[in-house]
Amino acid sequence: MDKLLVTFIAVYETRNFSLAAKQLFISQPSVSVQINQLEKQLGVSLFDRSGHRQVQPTLAAAKLFSTAEQLRRTWEQGYEQLKQSAEQPQIKVVLGFSQTTSVELLPKVIKPLLADSRFQFEIQTMNSESILQAVVDRKVAYGIIEKPIVADYVLQTELPGDQLVLAGHADARLWLLREPGSGVRHYTEAYIHEQGIVPQQTLVVDSNQSIIGLLTNGIGKTLMSEGILPDQVSRQPLSSQYHRHFYLIGLDQQPNAQLADLRNVLSQVILQP
């Protein structure tokens, strides 16, 4: 905070240059010099110095004090926050989102997560099996995936999901497939098997956005979440069997209480209507 304002506040509160100097651990002449400097900057008189010991604030000083008090409170709050941040450094947390959940869930959860000053977040996007492996390898603290996966020491929480549809022209010969390990690939292969389809031509594409670009240009067909499809892409509804859940995964034993609590925070944010 500006030292001239600090000196002004001390004089205003004590009504005495000598007492203000003692509070500030400076000499009385220094207090006088700083008040004179402030008065010259503002072009007003702040104190009536006609008394022997006490000085009387002017109307201008009263107005300035109100503003200075607000600045002091703001400064003190900011100082305490910075001090606490230095004493309790943020925990770096890497979260893994599948390509679909990064579009459907990430925008919903990111604001409340960023408001939690305990953590510094990094978001990585990969397919479901890659997220699971990253969780097991402790490279990702928590992940949100598109298919149920069971693994030792990994706790899985079921979350609301989405509805898959058959996207693209029904008579298209080309099937667009996500890479192995993708949640959508899992459901697409299940659908092809269930329908007894033998694809005449397939193309593996490891990006939902790339697949959407192909579909938008009338190329191929695939299963995809209805929630991320643009309106211009044609689609056919599928049965409730293809209404899937998402899953929050993380190690059942976290290295500290804050990371363990983050699991509850994520679940509550996602489950909010």
Stockholm file with secondary structure:
# STOCKHOLM 1.0

chainA/1-273         MDKLLVTFIAVYETRNFSLAAKQLFISQPSVSVQINQLEKQLGVSLFDRSGHRQVQPTLAAAKLFSTAEQLRRTWEQGYEQLKQSAEQPQIKVVLGFSQTTSVELLPKVIKPLLADSRFQFEIQTMNSESILQAVVDRKVAYGIIEKPIVADYVLQTELPGDQLVLAGHADARLWLLREPGSGVRHYTEAYIHEQGIVPQQTLVVDSNQSIIGLLTNGIGKTLMSEGILPDQVSRQPLSSQYHRHFYLIGLDQQPNAQLADLRNVLSQVILQP
#=GR chainA/1-273 SS CCHHHHHHHHHHHHSCHHHHHHHHTSCHHHHHHHHHHHHHHHTSCCEECCSSSCCEECHHHHHHHHHHHHHHHHHHHHHHHHHHHHHSCCEEEEEEECHHHHHHTHHHHHHHHHTCTTEEEEEEECCHHHHHHHHHTTSCSEEEESSCCCCTTEEEEEEEEEEEEEEECTTCSEEEECCTTCHHHHHHHHHHHHTTCCCSEEEECSCHHHHHHHHHTTCCEEEEEGGGSCTTSCEEECCGGGEEEEEEEEESSCSSHHHHHHHHHHHHHHHCC
#=GC SS_cons         CCHHHHHHHHHHHHSCHHHHHHHHTSCHHHHHHHHHHHHHHHTSCCEECCSSSCCEECHHHHHHHHHHHHHHHHHHHHHHHHHHHHHSCCEEEEEEECHHHHHHTHHHHHHHHHTCTTEEEEEEECCHHHHHHHHHTTSCSEEEESSCCCCTTEEEEEEEEEEEEEEECTTCSEEEECCTTCHHHHHHHHHHHHTTCCCSEEEECSCHHHHHHHHHTTCCEEEEEGGGSCTTSCEEECCGGGEEEEEEEEESSCSSHHHHHHHHHHHHHHHCC
//
